[in-house]
Amino acid sequence: MSLSDIDRILLQRCIDGAPRAWQDFTERFLGLVIHVANHTAESRGLSLDDSTRDDLVAEVFMVLLASDRGVLRRFRRDSSLATYLTVIARRVIARRLHLDGFRSRLSVTAAEPATTEPTERIENREEVERLMARLNPEESSVVRMYHLEGMSYQEISKAIGLAENSIGPMLSRARQKMREGA
């Protein structure tokens, strides 16, 4: 399915920062992002409480706005906007569920026993910035692109000029440094 005229116009209005464009955008896609949050959690055997779901949905929209709406600007327009947003939302939500310790705020269904691994959630952006200060500039950029902007390994590879298969190990090393600084 290709990009509809309605979505093409709405997307361009958002990118241009037109009045009410962001409100129109969120009204149009809020239900989709909520559905993706619920489905992503369910597929991992988790049930979201309302507060956690709202946090995840807000994170998705923050990622869409980050870096002057960079995620929206990178949309190639070769699929529907809903399909693109579903992929972005699923990535952001899956990462947050995995990395930020939302498991401690979730009710786990019988299909998946609670994990015994300690999970930590970084509560605010200042804490993230403090932990990222332990990283070298390249690691910090990769962490920011992957975790905060929702970029894929391929996109990061192109952006910084590193081999795609180097991104995962760099993220692992960076996470370890950040854990040590917590």
N, C-alpha and C positions, 0 to 999 in steps of 0.2 A: 504494500500500500504506500502511496506517495503522500507527500505533504499537501494537505488541503489548503485552499486559498484562505480560509478563516484562520487556520493555524499559522500560515505563512505571514499573514498581516499581523496577527497577535505577537508572534515571535519578533518580527521586525520592530513593532512598537515597543516591546520590552527592551530590546537591544538599544534602541534609540532613547529610552528613558521617557517615553511619551506619558503625559498625564493619565492616571488611572490604569495604565498598561499592566503594571505589576498586580494590582488588585484583580483585574480581569483574568490575568494569567493564573493566579492562585485559585480564584473561584472556579476556573475551568478544570484545573488539574488536581485540586485538593483531594477529591474522591479517589482518583487514580493512585496518588501517593499513599493515602491511607490504606487502600487495598494492597498495594505492594508491601507496605510495612507489615500488615497482618499476615499476608501470604508468606513473606520471607521468614518471619518468626515461626509460623506454623510448619514450614518445610524443615525447620530445625528442631521441631518438637517443642516449641515454646509458645506460651500464651502471653501476649502483652497486656499490661495494665494500661489504663487510659493515659496516665502521666508519661509513661515510657513511650507509648505510641506517639503521643504529641511531641515528645522530645525528638524522636526519630524523624518525624515528618518535618519539624522545624529545621533539623539538620540538613535534610534534602534541599529545602528551599534556600537555606544559607549557602550551600554549595553552589546552587544555581546562580546566586547573586555574587559570589566571591569573584575576585579579580575582574571587576567590571563586567560581570555576567559572562565570564570566559567560557563556561561550559555551554551556554546557549550560543555564543559566537562560534564555537567549534562544531556545532551541528551542521552536518554536510547536506542536509535536506534531501537525502536519498531514501528516506523512510518517513513514516508518519511521526509527528512530534510526540504523540503518546507512546509509541514504541521506543523512541530515543529516551524519553523521560523515565519509562519503566526500567530500562537498562541502567540509567544513572542512579535512580532511586534504589534499585536492588543492590547495586555496588556499595552505595553509601551506607545503606541500612545493614547489609551483611558485614561490612567492615566495623561499623559501630557495635553491632552485637558481639562480634568477635574480639575487637581490640579494647573497647572502652569499658568492658565489664558490665554491660547491661544485664548479664546473666544474674547478677546479684539482686536485681530489681525485678526479675521476671518470675512468674510462676511456671515451673517446669511441669510438663505433662507426664503422665505415667509412661509414655513411650520412651522417655529419655530421663534416666536418673540424674539427679543434681551432680555436678562435677565437684570434685574435692580440691581442684586447683584453686588457689586464691586468685581472685580477679580484682583489679583496681580500676576505678573509673576516674579519669582526670576531670575534675569538676568545672574548671573554667579555662578560658583561653589564655589567661596570664600564666597559669601553671604549664600549659602546653608550650608557650613561648619560653618559659624558664627551662623546661626540659630540653627543648630544641636547641637552646644556647650551648648545650654540651656537644653538639654535633658540628662537624666541619660544614662549610657553606654548601658543598655539593650534597651531603647527606640531608641537611636541613631542607634544601630545595626539593629533593626526592620525597621526603616525608610529607612536606606541604602539598606537593602535587598529587601524591597518591591518596593521602588520608583526608586532606581538607578540600581538595579540588576534584577528587574522584577520577583522576586520570588513570588510564590503563598503563601497563608496562610499556606497550608500544608507543603510546603518546609521550610518555616521559623520556623514553629512549630518543625519540626524535627531537624533543625539546632541549635536552642537555647533551646530546651527542655521545651517549654511552650505548654499548651493546645491550639489547633488550634482556639477554640472559644475565646481565650484571645487576639489574634493578632489584630483583628479589633478594639476593645476598646482601646488597647494600641496605635495603630496608630492614633485614634481620639484624645486621650489625647496629644500625641506628636505633632500633627498638631496644636492643640490649643496653646500649649506652644510656638511653632514656630511662630504662628500668633501674639502672645502677644509680641514676641521679635522683630518683624519686624518694 
